[in-house]
Amino acid sequence: MEKVRYVKAHYKPLEDTTPLPRNVVNQPIEPVPDHKLVVELAGQWGSNRAYFQLAKTDVQAQKVARAVADMKAGHRTLATFKGLENEAKNLYLVVPLQGLPNPLTFLLAENLMPVENETEMDEWETVMIPVRALAYLDESKDKEKAAELKGGYLYVFWKGRLWRELQITEAGYYKDIDTEYYRVRDQYERQKSQPVIEHREASGFDLPQFWVPYKVAGEVQAGESGIQLMFSPDQKTYTQIEALESDSAKLSAAATPLDELSIYSQGKAFEPQEHTSDIQSAKLHQVTEEDMSWLTEQCVVKDKYAESNTAVAYVEGHNKGFKVTLERGLEDENIGFVQEIYAILNDTKSEWQQSVLLEPSGDGSGHFIHGVFEGMPSDGDFSLYIASPCDPNSGEYVFLNRTYQQMMEPDQFEPFTPAPEKETVDTEENQKKDQRLEDLMAMWKKEALGIDI
């Protein structure tokens, strides 16, 4: 049977062009935070290790901002936090520490509200002022007679409480001390029967300026809420610090108020005033051997920041010295062994005490030996003792309970001479003096000379 052949028809396939309803899924888009918070700092300068931080909240993570020069306004630097939620924030100043993972954090303000991202201000609500300290050479408080500091400590009080403690290096830089950490340790030591006064080590990096709050959340920091700056050649004990914190009059007498920094809002710069100045106008006086050892007219840091719009604060730098001179007889000079003699000055009102080795004067004669006490409390009640480590039983008091003014008046007491052996009446006053001398000698031998009692 013959096969049937079918021919395939050629036609276009049909297409269904009926429109179907779209399957649209609505997915919400999270709004992007569009607020910011700005901290203004006076001046423009090189990098600084300190920075600012916003604390973590329930809505947003912790944020960090560093100071960057404002290209639109040459008088200032800005630290800007961007992409913030419109919620209250806590602002901190952060200072890194050498070799330690956790930096120092200084609370500046609580519950700061950010502004919209497009906001601009001639002066922001929170303003920090970079400061350098110069010291008066004498009590005249003449700015023409001022010097840089190359040693000692600066104490920054805010609202009547110690806020920052800074050690000054020989090069004129400032290094932060974790003062609150040491304060806790000091309080623990005081609970012991024999507390140890611990030296507080500076662990911060070298800073050319220290920043202080001038305005926080629109409120100028002045008066009782202001900044006060104090210099001390020796580290203050917490007993001394707490005495200042508890007595506003005493703190005001010892410290320099920085209320004058408010002039920044007027001209966006600083100028010579009673306690402050601009760094361009500040002059350094030549320092001589008669001046305190922590003063210098040489400082590269000041010159480097001369055009930075940094403020200068003047502090008491002379800190009242007291020189002790003893005359040695020919018999003492001719003996083969020269006995070491120390002078010990003690303030009966505080824990301040200093001992100095009396050494021959520079004239080469050897007839006189002398030593200089520095950094004495301005309102102390002083007692002076002479002793030698070669004689464990040595110790003679020159005077007891004298003010600084009385010590400067030679007629107030007789020059020191070794007390002759004589019979004395055992009065209650003599017993107190003898006991005080015995206690002081024991403390001196243990701490200064390392002799266990």
ROBA-929858 format. One record per residue: residue number from 1; residue in three letters; x, y negated, z of N, C-alpha, C in turn. Coordinates in steps of 0.1 Angstrom, whole numbers. Atoms other than C-alpha are relative to their C-alpha. Example, Ala and Ser with C-alpha at 12.3 -4.5 7.8 and 13.67 -1.06 7.14 Angstrom:
num,residuo,n_east,n_north,n_up,ca_east,ca_north,ca_up,c_east,c_north,c_up
1,ala,9,12,0,123,45,78,9,-12,0
2,ser,-9,11,0,137,11,71,-8,-11,8
//
This chain:
num,residuo,n_east,n_north,n_up,ca_east,ca_north,ca_up,c_east,c_north,c_up
1,met,9,12,0,0,0,0,9,-12,0
2,glu,-8,12,1,14,-34,-9,-2,-9,12
3,lys,1,9,-11,22,-58,20,-6,-13,-4
4,val,5,14,3,3,-91,23,9,-10,6
5,arg,-9,11,-4,24,-122,25,-8,-12,4
6,tyr,7,12,-5,12,-150,46,10,-12,0
7,val,-8,12,1,25,-185,41,-4,-9,13
8,lys,2,8,-12,30,-206,73,-4,-14,-3
9,ala,5,14,2,11,-238,74,9,-10,7
10,his,-8,11,-6,31,-270,80,-8,-11,4
11,tyr,8,11,-6,14,-294,103,6,-5,13
12,lys,-6,6,-13,23,-317,132,-8,6,12
13,pro,7,-4,-12,15,-303,166,-8,-11,7
14,leu,9,10,-7,-12,-320,185,7,-4,13
15,glu,-5,6,-12,-2,-342,214,-11,-5,8
16,asp,10,5,-9,-23,-349,244,5,-14,6
17,thr,-4,14,-4,-21,-387,249,-9,-6,11
18,thr,9,5,-11,-46,-390,277,8,-5,11
19,pro,-8,6,-12,-32,-414,304,-4,7,13
20,leu,2,-6,-13,-28,-398,338,3,-10,11
21,pro,-2,10,-11,-29,-417,371,15,2,6
22,arg,-13,0,-5,6,-426,385,1,4,15
23,asn,-2,-5,-14,19,-409,417,10,-10,6
24,val,-8,10,-6,33,-440,436,2,2,15
25,val,-3,-2,-14,50,-435,469,6,-13,6
26,asn,-5,12,-7,54,-466,492,9,3,11
27,gln,-10,-2,-10,86,-466,512,5,-13,6
28,pro,-3,13,-6,92,-494,537,15,-3,-1
29,ile,-14,4,0,125,-514,534,3,-8,13
30,glu,-4,6,-13,142,-523,567,5,-14,-3
31,pro,-5,14,2,147,-561,570,15,-1,4
32,val,-15,2,-4,184,-572,570,1,-11,10
33,pro,-2,11,-10,194,-592,601,6,-12,-7
34,asp,-4,12,7,198,-628,589,3,-12,9
35,his,-3,11,-9,209,-647,620,15,0,3
36,lys,-14,0,-3,243,-658,632,2,-8,13
37,leu,-3,7,-12,260,-672,663,15,-5,-2
38,val,-13,7,3,290,-696,661,6,-5,12
39,val,-8,6,-10,317,-705,686,10,-9,-6
40,glu,-9,10,6,335,-737,678,13,-2,9
41,leu,-13,3,-8,372,-743,689,6,-12,-6
42,ala,-7,12,4,390,-776,687,13,3,-7
43,gly,-13,-2,6,418,-778,662,1,11,-10
44,gln,-4,-11,9,433,-756,635,14,4,2
45,trp,-13,-4,-3,463,-735,642,2,14,-4
46,gly,-2,-14,4,479,-701,636,-8,10,8
47,ser,7,-11,-6,467,-668,647,1,0,16
48,asn,0,-2,-15,458,-661,684,-6,13,3
49,arg,5,-13,-3,454,-627,699,-14,1,7
50,ala,13,0,-6,423,-637,718,-11,-1,-10
51,tyr,12,1,9,389,-633,702,-13,1,8
52,phe,13,0,-7,352,-632,710,-8,12,-3
53,gln,8,-13,1,327,-604,715,-14,-2,5
54,leu,13,0,-4,290,-600,717,-3,14,5
55,ala,3,-13,-6,278,-572,740,-10,8,-7
56,lys,10,-9,6,258,-542,728,-13,-2,6
57,thr,13,0,-5,221,-544,731,-8,12,-4
58,asp,8,-12,4,192,-519,727,-2,1,-14
59,val,3,1,14,188,-531,692,12,0,-9
60,gln,-12,2,9,223,-539,679,13,4,7
61,ala,-13,-4,-5,258,-526,684,9,-12,4
62,gln,-9,10,-4,287,-546,699,6,-7,-13
63,lys,-5,7,12,301,-573,675,12,-8,5
64,val,-12,7,-2,335,-590,673,2,-11,-10
65,ala,-4,11,10,346,-623,657,13,-7,5
66,arg,-12,7,-2,379,-640,654,0,-14,-5
67,ala,1,14,4,386,-677,650,7,-2,-13
68,val,-5,3,14,391,-689,614,-2,-15,-2
69,ala,0,14,2,399,-724,603,-12,-4,-9
70,asp,11,5,7,369,-744,591,5,-8,-12
71,met,-5,7,12,376,-754,555,-8,-13,-3
72,lys,8,12,3,348,-781,555,4,-11,10
73,ala,-3,10,-11,359,-798,588,14,4,6
74,gly,-13,-3,-4,396,-800,595,4,-1,14
75,his,-3,2,-15,393,-808,632,-4,12,8
76,arg,4,-11,-8,380,-774,642,2,14,-7
77,thr,0,-14,4,381,-736,640,-13,7,4
78,leu,12,-7,-3,351,-713,640,1,15,1
79,ala,1,-15,-1,344,-678,652,-15,3,-2
80,thr,14,-2,5,312,-666,634,-4,14,1
81,phe,6,-13,0,291,-636,642,-12,0,-10
82,lys,10,0,10,270,-627,612,-9,12,1
83,gly,9,-12,1,241,-603,605,-6,4,14
84,leu,5,-2,-14,226,-607,640,-16,1,0
85,glu,15,0,-3,191,-597,652,-3,-13,7
86,asn,4,12,-7,171,-626,665,-4,4,15
87,glu,2,-4,-14,176,-616,702,11,-6,8
88,ala,-10,6,-9,195,-628,732,12,8,1
89,lys,-13,-6,0,232,-620,733,8,-5,12
90,asn,-10,4,-10,259,-620,760,14,-2,-7
91,leu,-12,3,7,291,-637,748,12,1,9
92,tyr,-12,-2,-7,326,-628,760,13,-5,-7
93,leu,-14,3,5,362,-641,755,8,13,3
94,val,-8,-12,-1,385,-611,750,15,-3,-2
95,val,-14,2,1,422,-611,757,7,14,1
96,pro,-6,-13,0,442,-579,747,12,0,10
97,leu,-11,-2,-10,468,-565,772,10,10,-6
98,gln,-10,-8,6,501,-550,763,0,14,6
99,gly,-1,-14,-5,502,-512,766,-12,6,7
100,leu,12,-5,-7,467,-509,779,-12,0,-10
101,pro,11,-1,10,436,-497,760,-11,-10,2
102,asn,11,9,-3,411,-520,777,5,-14,1
103,pro,-4,14,-1,414,-558,772,-7,-6,12
104,leu,7,8,-9,404,-585,796,-12,-6,-6
105,thr,13,6,5,368,-597,791,-5,-10,10
106,phe,5,12,-8,357,-631,804,-13,-4,-5
107,leu,14,4,4,320,-637,804,-1,-15,-2
108,leu,2,14,3,312,-670,787,-14,-5,2
109,ala,15,4,-1,274,-670,785,-8,12,-1
110,glu,10,-11,1,244,-648,789,-12,-6,-7
111,asn,12,3,7,213,-647,768,1,-12,-10
112,leu,-1,10,11,225,-669,739,-8,5,-11
113,met,8,-4,12,201,-670,710,7,-5,-13
114,pro,-6,4,12,214,-669,675,-9,-9,-8
115,val,8,9,9,203,-693,647,-1,7,-14
116,glu,2,-5,14,192,-687,611,13,-2,-8
117,asn,-13,-1,7,220,-679,587,4,-13,-8
118,glu,-2,12,8,216,-712,567,3,-12,9
119,thr,-2,12,-10,220,-734,599,14,-5,0
120,glu,-13,6,-2,249,-758,600,-1,-11,11
121,met,0,10,-11,259,-781,629,13,-8,-1
122,asp,-12,9,-2,283,-811,633,8,5,11
123,glu,-6,-6,-12,291,-795,667,-8,11,5
124,trp,8,-11,-4,280,-761,677,-3,0,15
125,glu,5,0,-14,263,-753,710,10,5,10
126,thr,-11,-5,-9,293,-734,724,13,-4,-6
127,val,-13,6,4,327,-751,722,11,4,10
128,met,-12,-3,-8,361,-739,735,11,-10,-4
129,ile,-11,9,2,391,-762,739,13,7,2
130,pro,-14,-5,-2,427,-749,734,8,-10,8
131,val,-7,9,-9,449,-764,761,14,5,2
132,arg,-14,-2,-5,486,-767,769,2,-9,12
133,ala,-2,7,-12,498,-778,803,14,-7,0
134,leu,-13,8,-3,525,-805,810,0,-3,15
135,ala,-1,3,-14,538,-812,845,6,-13,3
136,tyr,-6,13,-4,545,-845,862,13,3,7
137,leu,-13,-2,-7,581,-848,873,1,-5,14
138,asp,0,5,-13,573,-867,904,-14,-5,4
139,glu,14,3,-5,544,-881,925,-6,-12,-6
140,ser,6,12,6,540,-912,904,-10,3,-11
141,lys,10,-4,10,519,-892,879,1,-9,-13
142,asp,-3,8,12,535,-911,850,1,9,-11
143,lys,0,-9,11,528,-894,817,13,-2,-8
144,glu,-13,2,7,561,-909,804,11,9,7
145,lys,-9,-8,-8,578,-887,831,-7,14,2
146,ala,6,-14,0,564,-852,822,9,9,-7
147,ala,-8,-10,6,579,-820,812,-8,13,-3
148,glu,7,-13,3,570,-786,798,4,10,12
149,leu,-3,-10,-11,568,-756,822,6,12,-6
150,lys,-7,-12,5,591,-726,818,0,11,11
151,gly,1,-9,-11,580,-707,849,-12,-3,9
152,gly,11,2,-9,554,-703,876,-13,5,-6
153,tyr,14,-5,3,516,-698,873,-10,-11,-1
154,leu,11,9,1,486,-716,861,-13,7,5
155,tyr,13,-5,-5,452,-711,878,-11,-8,-6
156,val,11,7,6,421,-719,859,-13,4,8
157,phe,12,-1,-8,390,-724,881,-12,-5,-8
158,trp,13,4,7,355,-725,865,-11,2,10
159,lys,12,0,-10,325,-734,887,5,3,14
160,gly,-6,-1,-14,348,-734,918,5,14,3
161,arg,-6,-13,-2,360,-698,913,11,3,-10
162,leu,-11,-3,9,392,-685,898,-5,8,-11
163,trp,5,-6,13,385,-676,862,12,7,-7
164,arg,-12,-6,7,420,-669,847,12,-4,8
165,glu,-13,2,-5,455,-665,861,10,2,-10
166,leu,-9,-1,11,483,-671,837,15,-2,5
167,gln,-14,1,-3,520,-665,841,7,-8,-12
168,ile,-7,8,11,543,-690,822,14,6,-2
169,thr,-13,-6,4,573,-675,804,10,-11,-1
170,glu,-11,10,1,607,-691,801,-1,-7,-14
171,ala,1,6,13,598,-698,764,-12,-10,0
172,gly,12,9,0,566,-717,775,-13,6,-4
173,tyr,13,-6,3,540,-692,766,-7,4,12
174,tyr,9,-4,-11,511,-680,787,-4,14,-1
175,lys,4,-14,0,504,-644,797,-10,2,11
176,asp,11,-3,-9,471,-633,813,4,11,11
177,ile,-1,-10,-11,470,-614,846,-14,5,3
178,asp,13,-5,-3,441,-591,854,-3,-2,14
179,thr,1,4,-14,432,-610,885,-11,7,7
180,glu,11,-6,-7,399,-593,892,4,14,4
181,tyr,-4,-13,-4,415,-559,892,9,0,12
182,tyr,-9,2,-11,442,-571,916,-8,-5,12
183,arg,8,5,-11,415,-588,937,-6,12,8
184,val,6,-12,-6,398,-554,943,10,7,8
185,arg,-11,-7,-7,431,-538,952,4,-8,13
186,asp,-4,8,-11,439,-567,976,-11,2,11
187,gln,11,-2,-10,405,-563,994,1,14,6
188,tyr,-2,-13,-6,413,-526,998,11,0,10
189,glu,-12,1,-9,447,-534,1013,-3,-6,13
190,arg,3,8,-12,432,-558,1038,-7,9,10
191,gln,6,-8,-9,413,-530,1053,10,9,8
192,lys,-10,-8,-7,445,-513,1064,6,-7,12
193,ser,-6,6,-11,463,-519,1096,12,-8,-3
194,gln,-11,7,5,494,-530,1077,-1,-2,-15
195,pro,2,3,14,483,-545,1044,13,-5,-7
196,val,-11,4,8,508,-550,1016,-5,-11,-10
197,ile,3,10,9,507,-582,996,6,4,-13
198,glu,-5,-6,13,511,-569,960,2,-12,-10
199,his,-3,9,11,528,-589,932,-9,4,-12
200,arg,9,-3,11,504,-592,903,8,-2,-13
201,glu,-7,0,12,520,-583,870,-8,-6,-11
202,ala,6,5,12,512,-602,838,1,10,-11
203,ser,0,-10,11,502,-578,811,-6,-5,-13
204,gly,5,5,12,488,-601,785,11,-3,-10
205,phe,-10,4,11,505,-610,752,3,-15,2
206,asp,-3,15,0,522,-644,748,-10,-8,-8
207,leu,9,9,6,497,-671,741,5,-14,0
208,pro,-5,14,0,506,-706,729,-9,-10,6
209,gln,10,8,-7,474,-720,743,-9,9,8
210,phe,11,-8,-6,447,-709,767,-13,-8,-2
211,trp,13,6,3,411,-715,758,-9,-2,12
212,val,9,3,-12,387,-731,783,-14,-4,-6
213,pro,13,4,5,349,-736,778,-3,-15,3
214,tyr,4,14,-1,339,-772,772,-15,-2,0
215,lys,14,0,1,303,-766,762,-5,14,-2
216,val,6,-14,2,282,-734,766,-15,-2,-1
217,ala,15,1,3,247,-731,751,-5,-14,1
218,gly,4,14,0,246,-768,747,2,-8,13
219,glu,-2,7,-13,255,-776,783,15,-3,2
220,val,-14,4,-3,287,-795,790,5,5,14
221,gln,-6,-5,-12,309,-779,816,8,-11,7
222,ala,-6,11,-7,317,-807,840,-5,-1,15
223,gly,4,1,-14,315,-816,877,1,13,7
224,glu,0,-13,-8,306,-786,899,1,12,-10
225,ser,0,-11,10,303,-765,867,13,-1,-9
226,gly,-11,3,8,336,-778,853,12,9,2
227,ile,-13,-7,0,371,-765,847,10,-8,8
228,gln,-11,7,-7,399,-773,871,13,9,-1
229,leu,-13,-7,3,436,-764,865,10,-3,11
230,met,-10,2,-11,463,-759,891,12,8,-4
231,phe,-13,-7,2,500,-750,888,6,3,14
232,ser,-7,-4,-12,520,-731,914,13,7,-5
233,pro,-12,-7,3,557,-721,911,1,14,4
234,asp,0,-13,-5,550,-691,932,-15,6,-1
235,gln,13,-6,2,521,-666,928,-8,-2,13
236,lys,9,2,-11,492,-675,951,-5,13,5
237,thr,7,-12,-6,479,-649,975,-15,-1,-1
238,tyr,15,1,1,442,-640,975,-5,-8,12
239,thr,4,8,-11,440,-655,1009,0,-15,-3
240,gln,-1,14,4,451,-688,995,-10,-4,-11
241,ile,10,3,11,429,-685,964,-14,-1,6
242,glu,14,0,-6,398,-677,985,-2,-12,8
243,ala,1,13,-8,406,-707,1007,-4,-11,-9
244,leu,3,10,10,404,-729,976,-14,2,-5
245,glu,13,-3,5,373,-711,963,-11,-4,10
246,ser,10,3,-10,355,-717,996,-1,-15,5
247,asp,0,14,-5,364,-754,1000,2,-8,-13
248,ser,-1,8,12,356,-776,970,9,-12,1
249,ala,-8,12,-2,373,-806,985,15,4,-1
250,lys,-13,-4,0,405,-787,990,5,4,-14
251,leu,-3,-4,14,404,-773,954,2,-13,-8
252,ser,-1,12,8,398,-808,940,12,-8,3
253,ala,-13,7,-3,428,-822,959,12,7,-6
254,ala,-12,-8,4,451,-794,946,0,1,-16
255,ala,1,-3,14,438,-791,910,-3,-12,-9
256,thr,3,10,10,434,-812,878,-14,3,-6
257,pro,13,-3,7,398,-816,866,1,-3,-15
258,leu,-1,1,15,393,-812,828,-13,-6,-6
259,asp,13,6,5,360,-831,825,3,-10,-11
260,glu,-3,10,11,378,-856,802,0,7,-14
261,leu,1,-6,13,377,-830,774,-12,-3,-7
262,ser,13,3,7,342,-842,767,2,-11,-11
263,ile,-2,10,10,358,-869,746,1,6,-14
264,tyr,0,-7,12,360,-843,719,-13,-2,-8
265,ser,13,2,7,323,-848,711,-1,-14,-7
266,gln,1,14,5,329,-885,704,8,-1,-13
267,gly,-8,3,12,358,-885,679,6,13,-6
268,lys,-5,-13,4,364,-847,674,16,1,1
269,ala,-14,0,-3,399,-853,688,2,-4,15
270,phe,-4,3,-14,417,-861,721,9,-13,0
271,glu,-8,12,-1,435,-892,734,4,-1,14
272,pro,-5,1,-14,455,-902,765,-11,-6,10
273,gln,9,4,-11,433,-904,796,7,2,13
274,glu,-7,-1,-13,439,-901,833,6,13,2
275,his,-5,-14,-3,444,-863,835,4,8,-13
276,thr,-1,-7,12,445,-853,798,6,-9,-11
277,ser,-5,7,12,459,-863,764,-1,9,-12
278,asp,-2,-8,13,464,-852,728,14,4,-1
279,ile,-14,-6,1,494,-831,720,9,-9,-8
280,gln,-8,8,8,506,-856,694,6,-12,9
281,ser,-5,11,-8,509,-884,720,9,4,12
282,ala,-7,-5,-12,524,-863,748,15,-1,-2
283,lys,-14,1,0,560,-871,756,7,8,11
284,leu,-7,-8,-9,586,-850,773,12,-9,5
285,his,-11,7,-7,611,-866,798,12,9,2
286,gln,-11,-9,-3,646,-854,802,1,5,14
287,val,0,-6,-13,650,-830,830,15,1,5
288,thr,-13,0,-5,680,-832,853,1,11,11
289,glu,-2,-10,-10,695,-809,880,-8,-3,13
290,glu,8,4,-12,675,-828,906,-14,4,-1
291,asp,14,-4,2,642,-817,891,-1,15,3
292,met,3,-14,-3,625,-784,898,4,9,-11
293,ser,-6,-10,9,639,-753,882,-10,5,-11
294,trp,10,-5,9,606,-745,864,-4,-11,-10
295,leu,3,10,10,606,-777,843,11,-1,-11
296,thr,-10,1,11,622,-783,809,-6,-10,-10
297,glu,4,9,11,621,-809,781,1,7,-13
298,gln,-1,-8,12,627,-782,756,-11,10,-1
299,cys,11,-10,2,598,-763,742,-4,1,-15
300,val,3,-1,14,594,-750,706,-15,1,-2
301,val,15,-2,2,557,-742,712,-7,-13,-2
302,lys,7,13,1,547,-778,717,2,-6,-14
303,asp,-3,6,14,565,-789,685,-8,7,-11
304,lys,7,-8,10,549,-761,666,-15,-3,-1
305,tyr,14,2,0,514,-771,676,-3,-15,1
306,ala,2,14,-1,519,-809,673,-11,-5,-8
307,glu,10,4,9,494,-812,645,-13,8,2
308,ser,10,-10,-1,469,-787,659,-13,-5,7
309,asn,12,5,-7,444,-810,677,-2,7,13
310,thr,1,-7,-13,452,-792,710,0,-10,11
311,ala,0,9,-12,445,-809,743,11,3,9
312,val,-10,-1,-11,471,-815,770,-6,-3,13
313,ala,5,2,-14,463,-812,807,13,-2,8
314,tyr,-11,3,-9,487,-827,833,-2,6,14
315,val,1,-6,-13,494,-808,865,11,-5,9
316,glu,-10,4,-9,514,-814,896,12,10,-2
317,gly,-11,-9,3,549,-800,888,11,-1,10
318,his,-12,2,-10,572,-814,915,-2,9,12
319,asn,2,-9,-10,556,-793,942,8,-1,13
320,lys,-6,3,-13,576,-809,970,11,11,4
321,gly,-11,-8,-4,610,-794,976,6,-4,14
322,phe,-6,3,-13,630,-793,1009,14,6,0
323,lys,-14,-4,0,668,-791,1011,5,2,14
324,val,-7,-3,-13,686,-775,1041,15,0,-2
325,thr,-14,1,0,722,-784,1047,6,3,13
326,leu,-7,-3,-13,745,-769,1074,15,-3,-2
327,glu,-14,3,0,780,-780,1083,7,12,7
328,arg,-8,-11,-6,805,-752,1089,13,-6,6
329,gly,-12,4,-6,834,-757,1112,12,6,-6
330,leu,-13,-5,6,871,-751,1103,2,14,4
331,glu,-2,-13,-5,870,-720,1124,-7,10,-9
332,asp,8,-9,9,843,-705,1101,7,1,-13
333,glu,-6,0,13,862,-715,1070,13,9,-1
334,asn,-13,-7,1,895,-699,1080,-1,15,3
335,ile,1,-14,-3,882,-665,1090,-1,8,-14
336,gly,0,-7,12,886,-638,1064,-14,4,-5
337,phe,14,-4,4,849,-627,1064,-9,-11,2
338,val,9,11,0,824,-653,1055,-14,6,3
339,gln,13,-5,-4,790,-646,1072,-11,-6,-9
340,glu,11,5,8,759,-649,1050,-10,-6,10
341,ile,10,7,-8,734,-673,1065,-12,-3,-9
342,tyr,13,3,7,697,-676,1054,-8,-10,8
343,ala,10,9,-6,672,-703,1061,-14,6,-4
344,ile,13,-6,2,636,-691,1064,-11,-11,4
345,leu,10,10,-2,607,-716,1060,-14,7,-1
346,asn,13,-7,-1,572,-704,1070,-11,-10,3
347,asp,12,8,-2,538,-720,1068,-10,7,9
348,thr,8,-7,-10,518,-712,1099,-15,-1,-4
349,lys,14,1,4,485,-722,1081,-4,11,-10
350,ser,3,-10,11,488,-696,1053,11,11,1
351,glu,-9,-11,1,508,-666,1042,13,-4,-7
352,trp,-12,4,8,534,-687,1024,13,1,9
353,gln,-13,-1,-7,570,-679,1034,11,1,-11
354,gln,-11,-1,10,603,-683,1016,13,0,7
355,ser,-13,0,-6,639,-675,1025,10,-2,-11
356,val,-10,4,10,670,-689,1007,14,3,7
357,leu,-14,-2,-4,707,-680,1010,7,-13,0
358,leu,-7,13,0,727,-710,1021,14,2,-6
359,glu,-12,-2,8,756,-714,997,8,-13,0
360,pro,-9,12,0,786,-738,995,-5,-10,-10
361,ser,4,11,9,779,-772,979,10,0,-12
362,gly,-8,0,12,794,-779,945,13,-9,1
363,asp,-12,9,-1,821,-803,958,13,8,2
364,gly,-11,-9,-1,844,-773,964,7,-1,14
365,ser,-6,1,-13,852,-783,1000,-3,12,9
366,gly,4,-11,-8,833,-755,1016,-5,-4,14
367,his,4,5,-13,824,-777,1046,-15,2,2
368,phe,15,0,-1,787,-776,1038,-6,12,-8
369,ile,8,-10,8,763,-748,1028,-14,-5,0
370,his,14,5,1,728,-756,1016,-8,10,-8
371,gly,10,-8,8,697,-741,1001,-13,-9,-2
372,val,12,9,3,665,-756,985,-12,9,0
373,phe,13,-6,0,629,-745,992,-8,-7,-10
374,glu,8,6,11,605,-750,963,-14,6,1
375,gly,13,-5,0,568,-747,958,-7,1,13
376,met,6,0,-13,557,-755,993,-14,-5,-1
377,pro,14,5,0,520,-759,1001,0,-14,5
378,ser,0,14,-3,511,-795,1002,-5,-4,14
379,asp,6,3,-13,492,-793,1035,5,10,11
380,gly,-5,-10,-9,514,-768,1053,4,-5,14
381,asp,-5,3,-13,524,-766,1089,13,9,2
382,phe,-12,-8,2,561,-755,1087,8,2,12
383,ser,-10,-3,-10,586,-738,1109,12,5,-8
384,leu,-13,-4,7,623,-734,1099,9,8,10
385,tyr,-9,-9,-7,646,-706,1111,13,2,-7
386,ile,-14,-3,6,683,-699,1105,3,14,6
387,ala,-3,-14,-4,694,-662,1106,11,6,-9
388,ser,-10,-7,8,721,-639,1094,-3,15,0
389,pro,2,-14,0,717,-603,1082,11,8,7
390,cys,-11,-7,-6,751,-595,1096,-2,2,15
391,asp,2,-1,-14,738,-600,1131,-15,3,2
392,pro,15,-4,-1,704,-581,1136,-7,-8,11
393,asn,6,8,-10,698,-602,1167,0,-15,-2
394,ser,-2,14,3,705,-635,1151,-14,-6,-3
395,gly,12,7,3,678,-661,1147,-2,-12,9
396,glu,2,13,-7,675,-697,1158,-10,-8,-7
397,tyr,9,9,7,646,-720,1151,5,-14,1
398,val,-4,14,0,653,-755,1140,-11,-9,4
399,phe,12,7,-5,618,-768,1144,-12,9,-3
400,leu,12,-7,1,583,-755,1147,-12,-10,-3
401,asn,13,7,2,549,-767,1133,2,-15,-4
402,arg,-3,13,5,561,-797,1113,-8,-1,-14
403,thr,5,3,14,542,-813,1083,11,-3,-9
404,tyr,-10,3,10,560,-820,1051,5,-15,3
405,gln,-5,13,-3,561,-857,1060,9,-1,12
406,gln,-9,0,-12,576,-850,1094,13,6,-3
407,met,-13,-6,4,603,-828,1078,8,-10,-7
408,met,-7,10,8,612,-857,1056,6,-12,8
409,glu,-4,10,-9,618,-879,1086,11,5,10
410,pro,-11,-7,-8,652,-869,1102,-1,-3,15
411,asp,1,4,-14,644,-888,1134,-10,8,8
412,gln,10,-8,-7,616,-864,1142,5,12,7
413,phe,-6,-12,-7,640,-836,1152,15,-1,-1
414,glu,-15,0,0,676,-831,1160,5,10,-11
415,pro,-6,-10,9,699,-814,1134,3,13,7
416,phe,-2,-14,-5,703,-777,1138,15,2,5
417,thr,-13,-4,-5,732,-766,1161,-3,13,8
418,pro,2,-12,-8,736,-731,1176,-4,-3,14
419,ala,5,2,-14,717,-730,1209,10,6,10
420,pro,-9,-5,-10,741,-727,1239,-8,9,9
421,glu,6,-9,-9,735,-699,1263,-3,-7,13
422,lys,3,6,-13,717,-714,1293,-13,6,5
423,glu,12,-5,-6,690,-706,1317,-12,-8,-4
424,thr,12,7,4,656,-715,1305,-12,5,9
425,val,12,-3,-8,623,-716,1323,-10,8,-9
426,asp,8,-10,8,601,-687,1311,-15,-5,0
427,thr,13,6,1,571,-709,1303,-9,8,-10
428,glu,9,-6,10,540,-697,1283,4,-5,-14
429,glu,-3,5,13,551,-720,1254,13,7,-5
430,asn,-12,-7,5,586,-705,1253,-3,14,-4
431,gln,4,-14,4,571,-670,1253,-6,1,-13
432,lys,7,0,13,549,-679,1223,11,-2,-11
433,lys,-10,2,10,579,-693,1205,9,12,-3
434,asp,-9,-12,1,601,-663,1212,-7,11,-7
435,gln,8,-11,7,573,-639,1201,-1,-3,-15
436,arg,2,4,14,567,-659,1169,14,2,-7
437,leu,-13,-2,6,605,-659,1162,3,15,-2
438,glu,-3,-14,1,607,-622,1168,-8,6,-11
439,asp,9,-5,11,577,-615,1145,5,-4,-13
440,leu,-5,5,12,591,-636,1118,13,6,-5
441,met,-13,-7,3,626,-621,1120,-3,14,-5
442,ala,3,-14,4,611,-586,1118,-6,0,-14
443,met,5,0,13,591,-595,1087,10,-4,-10
444,trp,-11,4,10,621,-612,1070,9,11,-2
445,lys,-9,-11,1,644,-583,1077,-5,11,-8
446,lys,7,-11,7,619,-558,1063,-2,-4,-15
447,glu,4,3,13,608,-577,1032,11,-6,-8
448,ala,-10,7,8,637,-600,1022,13,9,-1
449,leu,-12,-7,0,666,-578,1033,-1,15,-1
450,gly,2,-14,2,651,-543,1031,4,8,12
451,ile,-4,-7,-12,659,-534,1067,-12,5,7
452,asp,12,-6,-7,634,-510,1083,1,-3,15
453,ile,1,3,-14,623,-521,1117,-6,11,8
//
